[in-house]
Amino acid sequence: MAGAFALSREVAYRTWLPSQAYRDESHARSELEFLIGKYSTPADPRKGPYVLMVQHKVDGALIGHAGFSPLEGDVEIGFAIGEHHQGRGLATEAVVAASRWAIATFGLGRILGIADAANVASQRTLARSGFSHL
């Protein structure tokens, strides 16, 4: 839980994902327990959130997340990688792997990637991951 709380304190999380900026470790624990509970009920990103944590391949450290949420009959991907691991293609790698997994696992026809117009880094990650601008 401490790793998720630490990530939530980073500027990018507070700027682009304010709902994931936790007040304290207790708040982080509560939110993560809620999300973990969604793995079995409903276990479908068309009906509720499904979040995967991103671990570094070398040391297993928590470095971010990629998650799916229902959005007006579709599914949206959200993602973030910690500041110390950005600029290395890890967000793209996570988005591609998580999207492929979600499409195969849940039989999704498509996944939407939405980024604020000012969030150029996320727009680039989505483009590198094969998402199209509509």
C-alpha positions, -999 to +999 in steps of 0.1 A: +000+000+000+029+023+007+041+021-029+006+031-042+004+060-018+039+072-027+030+072-064-002+090-057+017+119-042+037+126-075+028+157-095+016+138-125-009+117-105-022+148-087-025+167-120-039+141-144-054+116-120-067+135-090-091+108-080-060+086-074-041+110-052-047+096-018-048+117+014-028+092+034-019+055+035-052+046+051-071+062+022-048+044-003-054+011+015-092+016+014-092+025-023-070-005-032-091-029-012-122-016-031-104-021-064-091-056-055-127-065-046-137-057-082-115-085-095-143-110-086-174-088-086-181-080-114-147-089-129-156-071-161-144-036-170-176-030-188-193-031-154-167-018-130-131-008-126-103-034-132-069-021-124-035-039-129-004-027-111+027-024-131+059-038-116+094-033-128+108-064-145+142-062-128+133-057-091+096-061-089+090-026-076+056-010-081+061+016-108+025+024-119-008+010-131-029+003-161-066+000-155-099-003-173-132+014-165-167+014-181-174+045-202-208+050-219-210+014-232-173+011-239-142+005-219-115+032-213-079+025-203-062+047-178-025+044-169+004+061-151+041+053-146+060+068-117+082+098-124+115+080-119+106+054-146+092+077-173+108+083-206+118+047-212+088+033-230+074+015-199+040+032-202+037+022-238+047-014-229+022-015-201-007-001-222+000-025-251+003-056-228-027-046-206-049-038-237-041-071-254-048-090-222-081-072-216-093-077-252-085-114-250-098-119-215-130-099-216-138-102-254-137-064-258-143-051-293-123-019-286-107+001-258-108+038-257-078+059-246-087+094-235-061+120-226-065+157-217-054+180-245-027+194-223-014+159-214+009+155-244+029+126-228-002+105-224-014+113-260+020+102-273+019+070-252-016+062-266-004+069-302+028+047-297+005+020-283-016+019-315-046+039-304-061+061-331-072+097-327-109+101-334 
